[in-house]
């Protein structure tokens, strides 16, 4: 969803209600602001970064035995 908003004189931006309803934001809650290749992204700040990151990349190991994989890697060191 794309909504046009103005940047205020203090570089403040109001997040439109349509978007606020879809995102778990509340007054005084912190957000992360990131710039990537000239594009600004605003993310709700997770309460725990460890919980937020848990499980990322789990699909990479589907169908692979991790112990066998590590054993093959270590054999390549010799």
C-alpha angles and dihedrals in degrees: 000000000000123000127178116231135169126244108232126227090267091048091256120150126199114221106226118245093241089062096038090058091058097047128061096244128144133175112282092017113133123239133193118240117200132179117207119176092336095312120116118220125190117200130182106251110244116235089228122024090197091057091043092054096041112116097014110142094015090128090062090072097049109131093006125110103223094204092053090046093053090046091053091048092051092049088057090059092067 
